[in-house]
């Protein structure tokens, strides 16, 4: 599964980075970005489930 962050929804809370630090990072604009698409499904699913604004989705591929 490939994680995708909707930067229009992201509030930069950093929860995804706490859950999957090798997959997400906060940039200078205080939004989360995917830095690796090689995601452990459990880690990315947890990040998507815990995102308070549902900014993270998982796509096939």
C-alpha positions as CSV (number, residue, x, y, z in Angstrom):
1,X,0.0,0.0,0.0
2,X,1.2,3.5,-0.8
3,X,0.5,6.3,1.7
4,X,-0.8,9.6,0.5
5,X,-1.1,12.8,2.5
6,X,-3.8,15.4,1.5
7,X,-1.9,18.6,2.3
8,X,-5.1,20.5,2.0
9,X,-6.4,18.6,5.1
10,X,-3.2,18.2,7.0
11,X,-2.8,20.3,10.2
12,X,0.8,19.4,10.9
13,X,0.1,17.7,14.2
14,X,3.0,15.2,13.7
15,X,1.2,12.1,14.8
16,X,1.9,10.3,11.6
17,X,5.6,11.0,12.1
18,X,5.5,9.6,15.7
19,X,3.9,6.4,14.3
20,X,5.9,6.0,11.1
21,X,9.0,8.2,11.3
22,X,10.7,6.5,8.3
23,X,7.6,7.2,6.1
24,X,6.5,10.7,6.9
25,X,8.2,14.0,7.7
26,X,7.1,17.6,8.6
27,X,8.6,20.2,6.2
28,X,9.1,23.9,6.6
29,X,5.5,24.6,5.8
30,X,4.5,22.5,8.8
31,X,2.7,19.9,6.7
32,X,3.4,16.1,6.6
33,X,4.8,14.6,3.5
34,X,5.5,11.0,2.4
35,X,9.3,10.4,2.2
36,X,9.2,6.7,1.5
37,X,6.5,4.7,-0.2
38,X,7.9,1.5,1.1
39,X,5.5,1.3,4.0
40,X,4.8,-1.4,6.5
41,X,1.0,-1.8,6.1
42,X,0.4,-1.9,9.9
43,X,2.4,1.3,10.5
44,X,0.7,3.2,7.6
45,X,-2.7,1.9,8.5
46,X,-2.3,3.0,12.1
47,X,-1.1,6.5,10.9
48,X,-4.1,6.8,8.6
49,X,-6.5,5.6,11.3
50,X,-5.1,7.9,14.0
51,X,-4.9,11.1,11.8
52,X,-7.3,13.5,13.5
53,X,-8.3,15.1,10.1
54,X,-8.2,11.9,7.9
55,X,-5.5,13.5,5.7
56,X,-3.8,10.1,5.1
57,X,-5.1,7.5,2.7
58,X,-3.6,4.3,1.5
59,X,-3.7,3.5,-2.2
60,X,-2.9,0.2,-4.0
61,X,0.3,0.2,-5.8
